Amino acid sequence: VPGTMSGSGPETPQPSEAAEVGLQEAEQDWAAAKAFYDNLVTKKPRPPKPQNAITVAVSSRALFDLVEERRIYQEQGVEKYVEYQQNNENVTLKPGPAFYFVKALEHVNALLLELYPDDEERFDIVLMTNNHAQVGVRLINSINHYGLTIERFCMTGGQSPIGYLTAYLTNLYLSADSEKVQEAIEAGIASATMFTANKDVPYSDTQLRVAFDGDAVIFSDESEQIVKEQGLDRFFEHEQLNENKPLAQGPLKGFLEDLGKIQKKFYAKNERLNCPIRTYLVTARSAASSGARVLKTLRSWGLEIDEALFLAGAPKGPILVKIRPHIFFDDQMFHIEGAQKLGTIAAHVPYGIGQKYQKSS
């Protein structure tokens, strides 16, 4: 019978008790680690506890441009690849698609530490890569060259990183490997596949800008299912009938929430006008026919979005050029490709019914 255990007497800790004991032991470990770190003389802030941090796990191919190295790996195998990396470990890697997003997160962290020196609720960047440890020196050298603060590394030597993502309480996982991203999404982790922009555009170095599609990204794919299966007119009718019923959450809702929490920390210090985070909703929905439900859903969640752009089916690329986000999340590959062409760094979220209708991968 589910839930019954043979031989579990009063002396055997029950699951909830065991979890409680495990939690207490983990807290003791962290207290010991903190005491050790606090005794060291350093100007560097101590990495926050995963429970307090907003953990962003980034793969090496998302953080750096490893296109040539990837070609060597695919054509000549892992040994030649590792050898090449070791022979070039003093050659700095060029920025990859997630690089400027990570830089912007670290800028926000620096401002947070000025306002809240003892607060651990900030972004923690983890390099999560299935690279082999021998490649680590080149990655470390490149990270130090750019002055990035990435203290936690997970180099899994060809193994899937999903278990580690869970252990690190990952809030967002960015990778260039669509299969790993799909695996992470299925494990309930907010994830996206990174794509490099086809043009170089300048990014703000004083404000983190994050743009989200709505359906199947912040919200569930409920509405997209109706569009695909019953057509646009039925969708408009459905959205107006359900205007006051909040949409279910999608895979990136939690990360939008995390950004909102950090924004509120700046608002609390009268920094609303100088807030170093700005969020954008860029949706193919039309405002009059299906916009109210989206805005009311966000309100019901207690979430603010700084700018909402309802494009009524128009291409997203030209609008994104004006916003110049450090990252744009969308579930549809044709929006990703359109954004890429015009110089936006786009991240594909492989979630929902739209994946059955993708024209490219």
C-alpha positions as CSV (number, residue, x, y, z in Angstrom):
1,V,0.0,0.0,0.0
2,P,1.5,3.4,-0.9
3,G,2.7,5.3,2.1
4,T,3.1,2.3,4.4
5,M,6.5,1.1,5.5
6,S,7.3,-2.3,7.0
7,G,9.4,-2.3,10.2
8,S,9.2,1.4,10.8
9,G,9.0,1.6,14.6
10,P,9.1,4.7,16.8
11,E,12.9,4.6,16.8
12,T,13.0,5.1,13.0
13,P,12.9,8.8,12.0
14,Q,9.8,9.5,9.9
15,P,10.4,11.2,6.5
16,S,9.5,14.7,7.8
17,E,11.7,14.2,10.9
18,A,14.6,13.0,8.7
19,A,14.1,16.0,6.4
20,E,14.2,18.3,9.5
21,V,17.4,16.7,10.7
22,G,19.0,17.0,7.3
23,L,18.0,20.7,7.2
24,Q,19.5,21.3,10.6
25,E,22.7,19.6,9.6
26,A,22.9,21.6,6.4
27,E,22.4,24.8,8.4
28,Q,25.3,23.8,10.7
29,D,27.5,23.2,7.7
30,W,26.7,26.6,6.3
31,A,27.3,28.2,9.7
32,A,30.7,26.5,9.9
33,A,31.6,27.6,6.3
34,K,30.5,31.2,7.0
35,A,32.6,31.3,10.2
36,F,35.6,30.0,8.3
37,Y,35.1,32.5,5.4
38,D,34.5,35.5,7.8
39,N,37.9,34.8,9.4
40,L,39.6,35.2,6.0
41,V,40.8,38.7,5.1
42,T,39.2,39.5,1.7
43,K,37.4,42.3,0.0
44,K,35.4,39.9,-2.1
45,P,31.8,39.2,-1.0
46,R,31.2,35.7,0.1
47,P,29.0,33.8,-2.4
48,P,25.4,33.6,-1.0
49,K,23.7,30.5,0.2
50,P,21.7,28.9,-2.6
51,Q,18.5,29.1,-0.4
52,N,18.9,32.9,-0.4
53,A,20.4,33.5,-3.8
54,I,18.8,33.8,-7.2
55,T,20.9,31.1,-8.9
56,V,21.6,31.5,-12.6
57,A,23.4,28.5,-14.1
58,V,25.1,29.2,-17.4
59,S,26.9,26.7,-19.6
60,S,30.4,27.4,-21.0
61,R,29.0,27.6,-24.6
62,A,26.4,30.1,-23.5
63,L,28.9,32.3,-21.6
64,F,31.7,32.2,-24.2
65,D,32.1,31.8,-27.9
66,L,33.2,28.1,-28.3
67,V,32.1,27.6,-31.9
68,E,35.6,26.6,-33.1
69,E,36.2,24.4,-30.1
70,R,32.9,22.7,-30.6
71,R,33.9,21.9,-34.2
72,I,37.1,20.3,-33.0
73,Y,35.2,18.3,-30.5
74,Q,32.7,17.0,-33.1
75,E,35.2,16.3,-35.9
76,Q,38.3,15.1,-33.9
77,G,36.8,13.8,-30.6
78,V,37.1,14.6,-26.9
79,E,40.9,14.0,-26.5
80,K,41.9,16.4,-29.3
81,Y,39.4,18.9,-27.9
82,V,40.8,18.8,-24.4
83,E,44.4,19.0,-25.8
84,Y,43.4,22.1,-27.9
85,Q,41.9,23.8,-24.8
86,Q,45.0,23.1,-22.7
87,N,47.3,24.4,-25.4
88,N,45.2,27.6,-25.6
89,E,44.5,28.1,-22.0
90,N,46.1,31.5,-22.0
91,V,44.1,32.6,-25.0
92,T,41.0,34.5,-23.7
93,L,37.7,33.3,-25.0
94,K,35.4,35.8,-26.7
95,P,32.0,36.6,-25.2
96,G,29.1,34.2,-25.9
97,P,25.4,34.9,-26.1
98,A,24.8,35.0,-22.3
99,F,27.9,37.1,-21.5
100,Y,26.3,40.5,-21.5
101,F,23.3,39.2,-19.5
102,V,25.8,37.9,-16.9
103,K,27.7,41.2,-16.8
104,A,24.4,43.0,-16.3
105,L,23.4,40.7,-13.4
106,E,26.8,41.4,-11.8
107,H,26.2,45.1,-12.1
108,V,22.9,44.8,-10.3
109,N,24.7,42.7,-7.6
110,A,27.3,45.5,-7.1
111,L,24.6,48.1,-6.5
112,L,22.7,45.7,-4.2
113,L,25.8,45.2,-2.1
114,E,26.1,49.0,-1.7
115,L,22.5,49.3,-0.5
116,Y,22.3,46.0,1.5
117,P,25.9,44.9,2.5
118,D,24.7,42.0,4.6
119,D,21.9,40.7,2.5
120,E,22.4,37.5,0.5
121,E,19.3,37.9,-1.7
122,R,21.2,38.6,-5.0
123,F,22.2,36.8,-8.2
124,D,24.7,34.0,-8.0
125,I,26.2,32.9,-11.3
126,V,27.2,29.2,-11.5
127,L,29.1,27.9,-14.4
128,M,27.4,24.6,-15.1
129,T,29.2,22.7,-17.9
130,N,29.6,19.1,-19.1
131,N,33.1,20.1,-20.0
132,H,36.0,18.0,-18.5
133,A,37.9,19.5,-15.5
134,Q,41.1,19.8,-17.7
135,V,39.3,22.6,-19.6
136,G,38.7,24.5,-16.4
137,V,41.9,26.5,-16.5
138,R,41.0,28.2,-19.8
139,L,37.5,29.0,-18.5
140,I,38.9,30.4,-15.2
141,N,41.5,32.5,-17.1
142,S,38.8,34.0,-19.3
143,I,36.4,34.7,-16.4
144,N,39.2,36.5,-14.5
145,H,40.2,38.4,-17.7
146,Y,36.7,39.9,-17.9
147,G,36.5,40.5,-14.2
148,L,33.4,38.3,-13.8
149,T,32.5,37.0,-10.3
150,I,31.8,33.3,-10.9
151,E,32.9,31.3,-7.9
152,R,30.9,28.1,-8.3
153,F,31.8,25.7,-11.1
154,C,30.2,22.4,-11.9
155,M,32.2,20.5,-14.6
156,T,30.5,17.3,-15.1
157,G,32.8,15.6,-17.6
158,G,30.2,14.6,-20.1
159,Q,27.5,13.7,-17.6
160,S,24.1,15.5,-17.5
161,P,24.0,18.5,-15.3
162,I,20.3,18.2,-14.3
163,G,20.9,16.7,-10.9
164,Y,23.4,19.4,-10.0
165,L,20.9,22.1,-11.2
166,T,18.4,20.7,-8.7
167,A,21.0,20.6,-5.9
168,Y,22.0,24.2,-6.5
169,L,18.3,25.3,-6.3
170,T,18.7,26.8,-9.8
171,N,16.3,29.6,-10.7
172,L,17.3,29.9,-14.3
173,Y,19.5,27.6,-16.6
174,L,20.9,28.9,-19.8
175,S,22.7,26.6,-22.3
176,A,23.5,26.3,-26.0
177,D,22.5,22.6,-25.9
178,S,18.8,22.3,-26.7
179,E,18.6,18.7,-25.4
180,K,19.9,19.6,-22.0
181,V,17.5,22.6,-21.8
182,Q,14.6,20.3,-22.8
183,E,15.6,17.9,-20.0
184,A,15.8,20.8,-17.5
185,I,12.4,22.1,-18.5
186,E,10.9,18.6,-18.0
187,A,12.5,18.6,-14.5
188,G,10.6,21.8,-13.7
189,I,13.7,24.1,-14.0
190,A,13.3,27.4,-15.8
191,S,15.6,27.0,-18.8
192,A,16.3,28.3,-22.3
193,T,18.6,27.7,-25.2
194,M,20.8,30.6,-26.0
195,F,21.2,32.0,-29.6
196,T,23.9,34.5,-30.6
197,A,22.7,37.6,-32.4
198,N,23.6,38.0,-36.0
199,K,24.6,41.6,-35.5
200,D,26.6,43.4,-32.8
201,V,24.5,46.0,-31.0
202,P,25.4,48.0,-27.9
203,Y,23.8,46.9,-24.6
204,S,23.1,49.0,-21.6
205,D,25.8,48.6,-18.9
206,T,23.8,50.5,-16.3
207,Q,20.5,48.6,-16.5
208,L,19.6,44.9,-16.9
209,R,16.9,44.6,-19.5
210,V,15.0,41.4,-19.8
211,A,12.2,40.8,-22.3
212,F,9.7,38.0,-22.1
213,D,7.1,36.6,-24.5
214,G,3.8,35.9,-22.7
215,D,2.1,32.6,-23.6
216,A,4.2,29.4,-22.9
217,V,6.9,31.6,-21.3
218,I,5.5,33.7,-18.4
219,F,2.0,32.0,-18.7
220,S,1.0,28.5,-19.5
221,D,0.3,27.4,-23.1
222,E,-3.5,27.2,-22.5
223,S,-4.2,30.0,-24.9
224,E,-1.8,28.9,-27.5
225,Q,-3.6,25.5,-27.5
226,I,-6.8,27.2,-28.4
227,V,-5.2,29.2,-31.2
228,K,-3.5,26.1,-32.7
229,E,-6.5,23.8,-32.4
230,Q,-9.5,26.1,-32.8
231,G,-8.3,29.2,-34.5
232,L,-7.9,32.9,-33.7
233,D,-11.5,33.9,-33.4
234,R,-12.2,31.2,-30.9
235,F,-9.1,32.3,-29.0
236,F,-10.3,36.0,-28.8
237,E,-13.8,34.8,-27.6
238,H,-12.2,32.5,-25.0
239,E,-9.9,35.2,-23.6
240,Q,-12.7,37.7,-23.3
241,L,-15.0,35.2,-21.6
242,N,-12.1,34.3,-19.2
243,E,-10.8,37.9,-18.7
244,N,-11.1,37.7,-14.9
245,K,-9.7,34.1,-14.6
246,P,-5.9,34.3,-14.2
247,L,-3.8,32.3,-16.6
248,A,-1.8,29.4,-15.2
249,Q,1.9,30.0,-14.7
250,G,4.5,29.2,-17.3
251,P,8.1,28.1,-16.9
252,L,9.6,31.7,-16.6
253,K,7.1,33.1,-14.2
254,G,9.4,32.4,-11.3
255,F,12.3,34.3,-12.8
256,L,10.1,37.3,-13.5
257,E,9.1,37.1,-9.9
258,D,12.7,37.0,-8.8
259,L,13.5,40.1,-10.9
260,G,10.5,41.8,-9.2
261,K,11.8,40.9,-5.8
262,I,15.1,42.6,-6.5
263,Q,13.4,45.6,-8.1
264,K,11.5,46.1,-4.8
265,K,14.7,46.2,-2.9
266,F,15.7,49.3,-5.0
267,Y,12.3,50.8,-4.6
268,A,12.5,50.5,-0.8
269,K,15.6,52.7,-0.9
270,N,13.9,55.4,-3.1
271,E,15.7,54.1,-6.2
272,R,12.6,53.5,-8.4
273,L,13.7,56.0,-11.0
274,N,17.3,54.6,-11.0
275,C,16.3,51.0,-10.8
276,P,19.0,48.9,-12.6
277,I,16.4,46.3,-13.8
278,R,13.7,46.8,-16.4
279,T,11.3,44.1,-17.6
280,Y,9.4,44.0,-20.8
281,L,6.4,41.8,-22.0
282,V,6.6,41.5,-25.8
283,T,3.6,39.5,-27.0
284,A,2.0,38.8,-30.3
285,R,-1.4,39.2,-28.6
286,S,-3.5,42.2,-29.5
287,A,-4.4,44.5,-26.7
288,A,-8.1,45.1,-27.3
289,S,-9.0,41.4,-28.0
290,S,-6.8,39.5,-25.5
291,G,-4.7,42.0,-23.5
292,A,-6.8,42.5,-20.4
293,R,-6.5,38.9,-19.2
294,V,-2.7,39.1,-19.4
295,L,-2.5,42.3,-17.4
296,K,-5.1,41.1,-14.8
297,T,-3.1,37.8,-14.4
298,L,0.1,39.7,-13.6
299,R,-1.9,41.9,-11.2
300,S,-3.4,38.8,-9.5
301,W,0.2,37.4,-9.0
302,G,1.3,40.7,-7.5
303,L,3.8,41.2,-10.3
304,E,4.7,44.4,-12.1
305,I,6.1,44.5,-15.6
306,D,7.7,47.8,-16.6
307,E,6.6,47.8,-20.2
308,A,3.9,45.8,-22.0
309,L,4.0,45.7,-25.8
310,F,1.0,44.1,-27.6
311,L,2.0,43.6,-31.2
312,A,-1.2,42.0,-32.6
313,G,0.9,39.5,-34.7
314,A,3.5,42.0,-36.0
315,P,7.1,40.9,-36.0
316,K,8.9,41.3,-32.7
317,G,12.4,42.0,-34.1
318,P,12.0,45.8,-34.8
319,I,10.5,46.4,-31.3
320,L,13.3,44.5,-29.7
321,V,15.9,46.6,-31.6
322,K,14.4,49.6,-29.7
323,I,14.5,47.9,-26.3
324,R,18.0,46.3,-26.8
325,P,17.4,43.6,-24.1
326,H,20.3,41.6,-22.7
327,I,18.1,38.6,-23.2
328,F,14.7,37.9,-24.9
329,F,12.7,34.7,-24.0
330,D,10.3,33.2,-26.5
331,D,8.8,29.7,-27.1
332,Q,8.5,30.1,-30.9
333,M,11.6,29.6,-33.1
334,F,10.4,32.0,-35.8
335,H,10.4,34.8,-33.2
336,I,13.8,33.8,-32.0
337,E,15.1,33.8,-35.6
338,G,13.5,37.2,-36.4
339,A,15.0,38.7,-33.2
340,Q,18.5,37.2,-34.0
341,K,18.6,38.7,-37.5
342,L,18.1,42.2,-36.1
343,G,20.7,41.8,-33.4
344,T,18.8,40.6,-30.3
345,I,20.2,37.8,-28.1
346,A,17.3,35.4,-27.9
347,A,16.7,32.4,-25.7
348,H,14.3,29.7,-26.8
349,V,12.0,28.2,-24.1
350,P,11.0,24.7,-25.3
351,Y,7.7,24.5,-23.6
352,G,4.1,23.9,-24.5
353,I,2.1,23.0,-27.6
354,G,4.0,25.4,-29.8
355,Q,6.9,22.9,-29.9
356,K,4.8,20.6,-32.1
357,Y,4.6,23.3,-34.7
358,Q,8.2,24.5,-34.8
359,K,9.5,24.9,-38.4
360,S,13.2,24.7,-37.4
361,S,15.3,23.7,-34.4
